[in-house]
Amino acid sequence: MIKYSIRGENLEVTEAIRDYVVSKLEKIEKY
C-alpha cells in the first residue's frame, strides 16, 4: 500500500482506483 500525506491527492487517487476496479469488474462480468 502506498501512503499519501496529502488528503487531496489521496481522494483523487481513491477515485482513480475505484474507476480502475469498476472497469476490471465489468470485464469479469462479461466472461
N, CA, C, O and CB atoms as a CASP TS submission, in Angstrom:
PFRMAT TS
TARGET T0000
AUTHOR 0000-0000-0000
METHOD Language model
MODEL 1
PARENT N/A
ATOM      1  N   MET     1       0.854  -1.207   0.000  1.00  0.00           N
ATOM      2  CA  MET     1       0.000   0.000   0.000  1.00  0.00           C
ATOM      3  C   MET     1       0.882   1.246   0.000  1.00  0.00           C
ATOM      4  O   MET     1       1.890   1.315   0.703  1.00  0.00           O
ATOM      5  CB  MET     1      -0.962   0.012   1.240  1.00  0.00           C
ATOM      6  N   ILE     2       0.479   2.224  -0.801  1.00  0.00           N
ATOM      7  CA  ILE     2       1.239   3.474  -0.861  1.00  0.00           C
ATOM      8  C   ILE     2       0.562   4.502   0.036  1.00  0.00           C
ATOM      9  O   ILE     2      -0.647   4.712  -0.059  1.00  0.00           O
ATOM     10  CB  ILE     2       1.348   4.002  -2.327  1.00  0.00           C
ATOM     11  N   LYS     3       1.338   5.140   0.903  1.00  0.00           N
ATOM     12  CA  LYS     3       0.752   6.136   1.815  1.00  0.00           C
ATOM     13  C   LYS     3       0.822   7.521   1.194  1.00  0.00           C
ATOM     14  O   LYS     3       1.847   7.903   0.629  1.00  0.00           O
ATOM     15  CB  LYS     3       1.479   6.128   3.182  1.00  0.00           C
ATOM     16  N   TYR     4      -0.266   8.273   1.296  1.00  0.00           N
ATOM     17  CA  TYR     4      -0.286   9.639   0.757  1.00  0.00           C
ATOM     18  C   TYR     4      -0.406  10.622   1.914  1.00  0.00           C
ATOM     19  O   TYR     4      -1.303  10.508   2.748  1.00  0.00           O
ATOM     20  CB  TYR     4      -1.461   9.833  -0.258  1.00  0.00           C
ATOM     21  N   SER     5       0.510  11.589   1.954  1.00  0.00           N
ATOM     22  CA  SER     5       0.497  12.557   3.058  1.00  0.00           C
ATOM     23  C   SER     5      -0.544  13.637   2.808  1.00  0.00           C
ATOM     24  O   SER     5      -1.052  14.241   3.753  1.00  0.00           O
ATOM     25  CB  SER     5       1.888  13.195   3.241  1.00  0.00           C
ATOM     26  N   ILE     6      -0.868  13.885   1.538  1.00  0.00           N
ATOM     27  CA  ILE     6      -1.841  14.941   1.229  1.00  0.00           C
ATOM     28  C   ILE     6      -3.209  14.309   1.005  1.00  0.00           C
ATOM     29  O   ILE     6      -3.356  13.422   0.163  1.00  0.00           O
ATOM     30  CB  ILE     6      -1.403  15.765  -0.027  1.00  0.00           C
ATOM     31  N   ARG     7      -4.213  14.764   1.758  1.00  0.00           N
ATOM     32  CA  ARG     7      -5.549  14.172   1.629  1.00  0.00           C
ATOM     33  C   ARG     7      -6.130  14.426   0.244  1.00  0.00           C
ATOM     34  O   ARG     7      -6.795  13.555  -0.317  1.00  0.00           O
ATOM     35  CB  ARG     7      -6.491  14.732   2.703  1.00  0.00           C
ATOM     36  N   GLY     8      -5.888  15.606  -0.311  1.00  0.00           N
ATOM     37  CA  GLY     8      -6.426  15.939  -1.638  1.00  0.00           C
ATOM     38  C   GLY     8      -5.983  14.905  -2.661  1.00  0.00           C
ATOM     39  O   GLY     8      -6.796  14.383  -3.423  1.00  0.00           O
ATOM     40  N   GLU     9      -4.685  14.613  -2.673  1.00  0.00           N
ATOM     41  CA  GLU     9      -4.187  13.627  -3.631  1.00  0.00           C
ATOM     42  C   GLU     9      -4.780  12.258  -3.328  1.00  0.00           C
ATOM     43  O   GLU     9      -5.106  11.498  -4.240  1.00  0.00           O
ATOM     44  CB  GLU     9      -2.646  13.564  -3.600  1.00  0.00           C
ATOM     45  N   ASN    10      -4.917  11.951  -2.054  1.00  0.00           N
ATOM     46  CA  ASN    10      -5.455  10.653  -1.664  1.00  0.00           C
ATOM     47  C   ASN    10      -6.869  10.483  -2.221  1.00  0.00           C
ATOM     48  O   ASN    10      -7.216   9.413  -2.722  1.00  0.00           O
ATOM     49  CB  ASN    10      -5.457  10.504  -0.125  1.00  0.00           C
ATOM     50  N   LEU    11      -7.681  11.534  -2.134  1.00  0.00           N
ATOM     51  CA  LEU    11      -9.049  11.436  -2.645  1.00  0.00           C
ATOM     52  C   LEU    11      -9.031  11.206  -4.149  1.00  0.00           C
ATOM     53  O   LEU    11      -9.778  10.374  -4.662  1.00  0.00           O
ATOM     54  CB  LEU    11      -9.853  12.710  -2.306  1.00  0.00           C
ATOM     55  N   GLU    12      -8.179  11.942  -4.854  1.00  0.00           N
ATOM     56  CA  GLU    12      -8.116  11.777  -6.311  1.00  0.00           C
ATOM     57  C   GLU    12      -7.672  10.363  -6.665  1.00  0.00           C
ATOM     58  O   GLU    12      -8.228   9.742  -7.570  1.00  0.00           O
ATOM     59  CB  GLU    12      -7.153  12.813  -6.939  1.00  0.00           C
ATOM     60  N   VAL    13      -6.683   9.863  -5.960  1.00  0.00           N
ATOM     61  CA  VAL    13      -6.193   8.505  -6.237  1.00  0.00           C
ATOM     62  C   VAL    13      -7.286   7.487  -5.933  1.00  0.00           C
ATOM     63  O   VAL    13      -7.464   6.521  -6.675  1.00  0.00           O
ATOM     64  CB  VAL    13      -4.920   8.195  -5.402  1.00  0.00           C
ATOM     65  N   THR    14      -8.014   7.702  -4.846  1.00  0.00           N
ATOM     66  CA  THR    14      -9.082   6.767  -4.495  1.00  0.00           C
ATOM     67  C   THR    14     -10.103   6.687  -5.616  1.00  0.00           C
ATOM     68  O   THR    14     -10.559   5.600  -5.971  1.00  0.00           O
ATOM     69  CB  THR    14      -9.764   7.187  -3.184  1.00  0.00           C
ATOM     70  N   GLU    15     -10.463   7.835  -6.173  1.00  0.00           N
ATOM     71  CA  GLU    15     -11.438   7.827  -7.268  1.00  0.00           C
ATOM     72  C   GLU    15     -10.871   7.076  -8.466  1.00  0.00           C
ATOM     73  O   GLU    15     -11.587   6.317  -9.118  1.00  0.00           O
ATOM     74  CB  GLU    15     -11.825   9.271  -7.672  1.00  0.00           C
ATOM     75  N   ALA    16      -9.598   7.282  -8.757  1.00  0.00           N
ATOM     76  CA  ALA    16      -8.970   6.594  -9.892  1.00  0.00           C
ATOM     77  C   ALA    16      -8.975   5.084  -9.657  1.00  0.00           C
ATOM     78  O   ALA    16      -9.259   4.305 -10.567  1.00  0.00           O
ATOM     79  CB  ALA    16      -7.518   7.102 -10.110  1.00  0.00           C
ATOM     80  N   ILE    17      -8.656   4.683  -8.426  1.00  0.00           N
ATOM     81  CA  ILE    17      -8.644   3.251  -8.104  1.00  0.00           C
ATOM     82  C   ILE    17     -10.054   2.684  -8.242  1.00  0.00           C
ATOM     83  O   ILE    17     -10.235   1.575  -8.745  1.00  0.00           O
ATOM     84  CB  ILE    17      -8.096   3.007  -6.667  1.00  0.00           C
ATOM     85  N   ARG    18     -11.049   3.443  -7.796  1.00  0.00           N
ATOM     86  CA  ARG    18     -12.434   2.968  -7.896  1.00  0.00           C
ATOM     87  C   ARG    18     -12.793   2.736  -9.358  1.00  0.00           C
ATOM     88  O   ARG    18     -13.356   1.697  -9.703  1.00  0.00           O
ATOM     89  CB  ARG    18     -13.418   3.982  -7.249  1.00  0.00           C
ATOM     90  N   ASP    19     -12.466   3.707 -10.227  1.00  0.00           N
ATOM     91  CA  ASP    19     -12.771   3.542 -11.653  1.00  0.00           C
ATOM     92  C   ASP    19     -12.033   2.321 -12.201  1.00  0.00           C
ATOM     93  O   ASP    19     -12.595   1.559 -12.988  1.00  0.00           O
ATOM     94  CB  ASP    19     -12.382   4.819 -12.454  1.00  0.00           C
ATOM     95  N   TYR    20     -10.783   2.133 -11.792  1.00  0.00           N
ATOM     96  CA  TYR    20      -9.993   1.004 -12.282  1.00  0.00           C
ATOM     97  C   TYR    20     -10.631  -0.318 -11.853  1.00  0.00           C
ATOM     98  O   TYR    20     -10.753  -1.244 -12.654  1.00  0.00           O
ATOM     99  CB  TYR    20      -8.540   1.093 -11.764  1.00  0.00           C
ATOM    100  N   VAL    21     -11.030  -0.396 -10.600  1.00  0.00           N
ATOM    101  CA  VAL    21     -11.649  -1.627 -10.088  1.00  0.00           C
ATOM    102  C   VAL    21     -12.975  -1.880 -10.793  1.00  0.00           C
ATOM    103  O   VAL    21     -13.279  -3.012 -11.168  1.00  0.00           O
ATOM    104  CB  VAL    21     -11.864  -1.540  -8.555  1.00  0.00           C
ATOM    105  N   VAL    22     -13.755  -0.834 -10.972  1.00  0.00           N
ATOM    106  CA  VAL    22     -15.059  -0.991 -11.635  1.00  0.00           C
ATOM    107  C   VAL    22     -14.857  -1.515 -13.050  1.00  0.00           C
ATOM    108  O   VAL    22     -15.572  -2.417 -13.486  1.00  0.00           O
ATOM    109  CB  VAL    22     -15.837   0.356 -11.662  1.00  0.00           C
ATOM    110  N   SER    23     -13.895  -0.962 -13.764  1.00  0.00           N
ATOM    111  CA  SER    23     -13.648  -1.415 -15.143  1.00  0.00           C
ATOM    112  C   SER    23     -13.218  -2.881 -15.134  1.00  0.00           C
ATOM    113  O   SER    23     -13.608  -3.647 -16.015  1.00  0.00           O
ATOM    114  CB  SER    23     -12.560  -0.532 -15.834  1.00  0.00           C
ATOM    115  N   LYS    24     -12.423  -3.272 -14.150  1.00  0.00           N
ATOM    116  CA  LYS    24     -11.997  -4.677 -14.062  1.00  0.00           C
ATOM    117  C   LYS    24     -13.200  -5.567 -13.788  1.00  0.00           C
ATOM    118  O   LYS    24     -13.348  -6.617 -14.414  1.00  0.00           O
ATOM    119  CB  LYS    24     -10.926  -4.863 -12.955  1.00  0.00           C
ATOM    120  N   LEU    25     -14.062  -5.160 -12.860  1.00  0.00           N
ATOM    121  CA  LEU    25     -15.239  -5.968 -12.543  1.00  0.00           C
ATOM    122  C   LEU    25     -16.126  -6.110 -13.772  1.00  0.00           C
ATOM    123  O   LEU    25     -16.680  -7.180 -14.023  1.00  0.00           O
ATOM    124  CB  LEU    25     -16.033  -5.344 -11.377  1.00  0.00           C
ATOM    125  N   GLU    26     -16.259  -5.035 -14.534  1.00  0.00           N
ATOM    126  CA  GLU    26     -17.097  -5.104 -15.733  1.00  0.00           C
ATOM    127  C   GLU    26     -16.527  -6.125 -16.710  1.00  0.00           C
ATOM    128  O   GLU    26     -17.279  -6.885 -17.320  1.00  0.00           O
ATOM    129  CB  GLU    26     -17.207  -3.715 -16.407  1.00  0.00           C
ATOM    130  N   LYS    27     -15.204  -6.149 -16.864  1.00  0.00           N
ATOM    131  CA  LYS    27     -14.589  -7.121 -17.773  1.00  0.00           C
ATOM    132  C   LYS    27     -14.857  -8.533 -17.278  1.00  0.00           C
ATOM    133  O   LYS    27     -15.131  -9.430 -18.075  1.00  0.00           O
ATOM    134  CB  LYS    27     -13.066  -6.873 -17.899  1.00  0.00           C
ATOM    135  N   ILE    28     -14.779  -8.738 -15.966  1.00  0.00           N
ATOM    136  CA  ILE    28     -15.016 -10.075 -15.403  1.00  0.00           C
ATOM    137  C   ILE    28     -16.467 -10.490 -15.645  1.00  0.00           C
ATOM    138  O   ILE    28     -16.739 -11.647 -15.966  1.00  0.00           O
ATOM    139  CB  ILE    28     -14.692 -10.102 -13.880  1.00  0.00           C
ATOM    140  N   GLU    29     -17.392  -9.548 -15.491  1.00  0.00           N
ATOM    141  CA  GLU    29     -18.804  -9.878 -15.688  1.00  0.00           C
ATOM    142  C   GLU    29     -19.069 -10.304 -17.129  1.00  0.00           C
ATOM    143  O   GLU    29     -19.926 -11.151 -17.379  1.00  0.00           O
ATOM    144  CB  GLU    29     -19.691  -8.679 -15.321  1.00  0.00           C
ATOM    145  N   LYS    30     -18.332  -9.717 -18.081  1.00  0.00           N
ATOM    146  CA  LYS    30     -18.537 -10.081 -19.492  1.00  0.00           C
ATOM    147  C   LYS    30     -18.268 -11.566 -19.687  1.00  0.00           C
ATOM    148  O   LYS    30     -18.958 -12.215 -20.472  1.00  0.00           O
ATOM    149  CB  LYS    30     -17.619  -9.240 -20.421  1.00  0.00           C
ATOM    150  N   TYR    31     -17.286 -12.111 -18.995  1.00  0.00           N
ATOM    151  CA  TYR    31     -16.979 -13.532 -19.115  1.00  0.00           C
ATOM    152  C   TYR    31     -17.905 -14.285 -18.208  1.00  0.00           C
ATOM    153  O   TYR    31     -17.836 -15.512 -18.136  1.00  0.00           O
ATOM    154  CB  TYR    31     -15.499 -13.833 -18.772  1.00  0.00           C
TER
END
